Amino acid sequence: MASGVNSSLMVDPNLESSAIMNARFQFDVETLARYLASHVPGFYGPMSIEKFAGGQSNPTFLLTAQRGRYVLRRQPPGALLKSAHAVDREFRVLTALSHTPVPVARALHLCEDRDVIGSMFYVMSFEEGEIFWDPSLPELPAGKRSAIYDALLGTMAALHDVDVEAVGLADYGRAGNYFSRQIDVWTRQYRAAQTDALESVEALIKWLPANCPAETGKPSLVHGDFRIDNVMFQRGTPQVRAVLDWELSTLGNPLADLAYFCMCLRLPRNGHITGLEGLDRVALEVPDESAIIEQYCRLREIASIENWNFYLAFSFFRLAAITQGVKKRALGGNASNDKARQVGEMAGVLARMGAELI
């Protein structure tokens, strides 16, 4: 994924034309257009389709029809790991958040009939705005960078303060023992996708369950992939327009999102997720980790966070398991992006960074 500012839901400059799309992700445009005309109010064909080059999990397409543009997210073809690529959950959470302070794209239609294009998919509104792919924010002058981080943390706090019962998401995940269950889930996901023996992963699989903090408080809605390039901003302002990519969302401990966000900022500069490793944050006028934690705690009226290294180590382990799944799909020919093998090779790097915290 290229660095820079985006004017669409994902990355307009990296759109692939339908003529060069991998044949595995092509589908009958006319059939889809007829289906959408019958199920999406205001949709009117014919239409053209372009595939967003970004994204390793659920292939995402820009639909340009006679009366507007839309975004389609689908499950990838081929054998899928259990509970992975849950586009129906994405659709549900977008619908639930439509009348909350958390800005999201409008969920328009969910299609569970796999005969239409070969897999489950949903359609949402196309949103205009900016996406920053580099957390050092080189596009902005130093004096404007902190406002972006203020907006990110304010949005994260607003998400975690959503009343899940009031928005119909009380059953969106199981209550209690969030990290214990997540460790078990991602251990099984890693084992299902394992291709190599990684000592760092084995160390985390052993250490994390033995050092899991006790759960306190009510579960929150957790995004699961809250990072700077999954948030769209109003062009030229620090105002958030839409939080993107809800595939990993569930009910759980909100510190999972905070730790994941901070983990992303720790990553190397040259990984598939650009981090801030080695950069002078003071010179950049980008907040450091302690300032981020302090601001989040103030926004949510939390006194302090104990066992911070556990939450970070878990985040590294989970992302290592996710990237291992990408590698497995790439080796099996089912990945949604030509860069999938490169992403998959990050599993070992992430696991080593996590193991260094324990």
N, C-alpha and C positions, 0 to 999 in steps of 0.2 A: 504494500500500500504506500503510495507516495505521500510525502509530507505536503502540507499546504492547506489552503482554505477551500472549502467545498461549497457549492451553491445548490446542492440537492440533498436528498435524504442520505445518500452515501457519497459517491465520488464521481461526479459527472465527467471529469477529464479522463477517467479510466474506464468508461463504458466500452464494452465490446459490441460490435455490430452483430446482428443475428447471423450474418454470413460466415463469421469466423468463430461462432460459439462452438464449444465441444458438442458433438452430436448427441451425447448422452443427456444434455439439458435442453435440447430443442423440443418443441411441441407444436401442435397444429394451431397456428395463430387464429385462423378463422373459427375453429371449434371453440377456442377459449373466448373469443370476442362474442360469439353468439351466447355462450353461457353467461358471461358477465352482463350482457345487455338484458338478460332475464332476471338477474339477481342483484345487480348494483344499481340503485336509483340514479338516474341521470347519465348512466354510461351509454355511449353511442359510438359504434365502430364505423368504419374499420379502424384498425390500430396497428402500430408498429411496436416491436419489443426489442429491448436492449438489455444485456446482462451486466449488472454491476460487477466489476472485476474484484472489488474488495469482498471480504467475508470468506470464512473457511467452513462454516457450518451449514446454514440454510441458504441455498442459492436465492439471490434477490434480483428482481427484474424491474426495469422502468417500462411502464405501459403508456404509450402516447396515443390517445384516442381523439376522436373528433371534437370532444367537448372537455378536454382536460387531460391531465397526467395522473397516473396512479402508480403505486408500488405493490408488487406481488412478492410474497415470501413463500417458499415451498420447502417441503422436506426434500433432501437429496434422494436420488434413486438408490437401489441396492439394499443389502442387508443393513439394518440399523441397530445400534445398541439400545437395549430396553430403556425407555423414558427419555432417550435423546431426541433432539430435533423436534421438540414439542411445539409446533407452530400453533396448535389449538390453544395452548396455554398462553402464548404470546397474545393471541387475539382476545382471549378472555381478560387478561390484565389491562390491555389497552382500552377495552370497553369499560372496565371498572374505574379506571383513572380519568375518564373523560370529563368528569365534573369535580375534580380535585385540584389543589394547587400545583400538582405535578404535571407539567406540560408534556403531551404525547401526541403522536399522529392519530387521526381519526380511523378507527377500525370500521371497515365498510362491509366486508363479507368473508365468512369462513366456508371453505368448500372441503368437506370430508369425503367426497366422492372421488376416489383415486382414478377413476376411469376418465376424468376430464383432461388432466395433463400427466397422469401417471403417478401422482403423489398428492397428499393433502397440501392445501395452500390457503393463504388468506390474502385479501386485498385491503390496503390502507391508503390514506391520502398521501399525496406527494407534498412534502414540506420544503419550502425555500429557506435557506439560511446558510450559516457558516459552520464548518466542522474543523477543529484544530487537531491535527494528527501528531504534532510534536508538543509535549507538555512544557517545553522551554518557551513556547509561543514566540518564535522568531519573527512572525508577521507583525507583532505588536511592539510599540515602544515600551520601555521598561515601566513607565508610569501607569500603564493600563493593564498590566499582567495580573496584578493582585485582584483586580475586580472580577476577572474571569474565575479565579479560584474561589472568591467569595460567593459567586453565583453557583458554582459547582457544589460547594459545601452546603449552601442554603437549599439547593434542590435536593441534595441527598438527605438532609435533615427533614425537609418537608415530606419526602417519600417515607421515611421511617416513622413519621408522625401520622400517617394516614390511618384512619379508623377502618381496619379491615372488615369489621362486621358491618359498618354502615355502607361500604361499597360492595358488599356481597362476596368478599374473599375470605371469609372466616374458615372455609374448608379448602383453601388454596394450598395448604401444606399442613403437616402434622405438628401439633404443639409439643414443646418440650424436647430436651435432649438433641437440640439442633446439630451441634458440632459432632456429637457421637454418631448420629445418623449420617451426617455428611461425610465423615471420615470413612464410614462403612461403604457408602454409595460410591465414593470416588476410588476407594481401594478396589472394589469390584469392577468399576469401569476401567481402571488401569489394568487389572489382571486380564480382563476381556480383550484389551487392545495391546497387551504387552508383546514386544518383539525382541527386547534385549534385557539383560540382567543389569540393573542400575543400583549400585550400592546405596546411593543417596536416597533413592525412593524407598528402599527397604528400611533404611534408618528412620525415615519419616513415618512409614507405616507402623513401625514398632513404637516410636516415641509419642506420636500424637494421641492415641487412645489413652495412654498412661498419664497424660498431662492435660487432659481436657478440663477446663474450668467448669464450675457448677453454673447452671443456667439460672438467671434471675430475670424477673420482669416478664411482661407480655411479649409474645412474638410480634415482629414487625414484618411488613412487606419488604423483602430483600430483592434488589435488582439482580445480583449475582455476577454482573460484568460491568460495574460502574467505573468507567474510566473516561478520560477527556474526549476520546474520539467516538464515544457512544453518546455524546451530548451535542445537540445542535443549538447554535446561538442565533439570535436575530442579527442580521448583517450590520456590522459597524457598532454593535452595542454589547454589553456584558449580560444581556437578558437571555435566559434560556428559552428556546422555542420548542424543543422536543427532546425527550430522553428516548434513545433508540435501543433496539436489540434486547428484548425481554425474555429470550429463550430460557435463561437459567434462573428466572425469578421464582420465588417461593416465599413461604412464611418462615421466619427464623430469627436469628440473632443479628441485629443491625450492624454489629461490629465486624461482621464478615465483609460487608460492603466497604466500610472505612479502611480495614486492613488491606483489602484487595486494591483499593484506590492508591494507598500508600505504597503497596508492593509494586504497582505499575510504575510509580515514579522512581523506584529503586532500580529498575531494569536497565540493561545495557542500551547504548544509543543505537546499536545496529541490529536489534532484534525485530521480530515481526510486530511487536508492540514497542514503540520507541519510549525509552525511559530517560532518566536524568542522571544516571550514574556518571560520576566524575565531573559534573558541572558545578560551577560556583553559583549557588542559588542567591546569595547576597547580591552579587553583581547583576544577576538576571532580574532581581526583585520578584522572585517566585518564592512563596512560603516554604519553609522547611517542614519536615515531618512533625516536629513538636508543635509548631504553630498551627498546622492543620488539625492535629488532635485537639489542641486547646480550643480552637474555634468551633469544632464539631461539638465538643463537650458543652461549650457555652450555649450553642444553639439548641441543644437538646436537654439542657439543664442536668448534665451528668457531672458528678464531682470529679471523677478520675477513672482511668482504665487500668485495671490490673492485668498481669500476664500478657502484655502486648506482644511479646515474641511468639507466643502460641498462635495468636491470630495471624501474624505475618507468616509463620511457618506453614500453617494450614493453607493460606492463600497460595503460596508457592507450590505446595503439594497438589492442590486442586488444579492449578493451571498446568502443572506438569502432566497430570492425568488427562486433561483436555487435549493438550498438544500431542500426547501419545495416541489419543483417539484419531486425531487428524493424520498422524503418520500411518496408522493402521489402514485408514480409508484410502490414503494415497497409494500404499502398497497394493491394496485391493482394487485400485482403479475407480473408486467411488468418491474421491474428494472433489469439492466444488471449485477448486482454484488450482492453477498450475504451480503456485508457490507452496502447496500443501506439504510437500516433503521437507522444504526448508523450515516451515513452521514446526513440523513434527520433530526435527532434530533439536529443537529448543527444550524438549522434555528433560534431557540430562542437565542442561545448564540451570534450568529452573529448580530442579531437585537439589542440585548442589548448593544453590543460594539459600534454599529453605533449610537444608541440613546444617548450614553454618550458623543458624539461629538457635539451634537446640543444644 
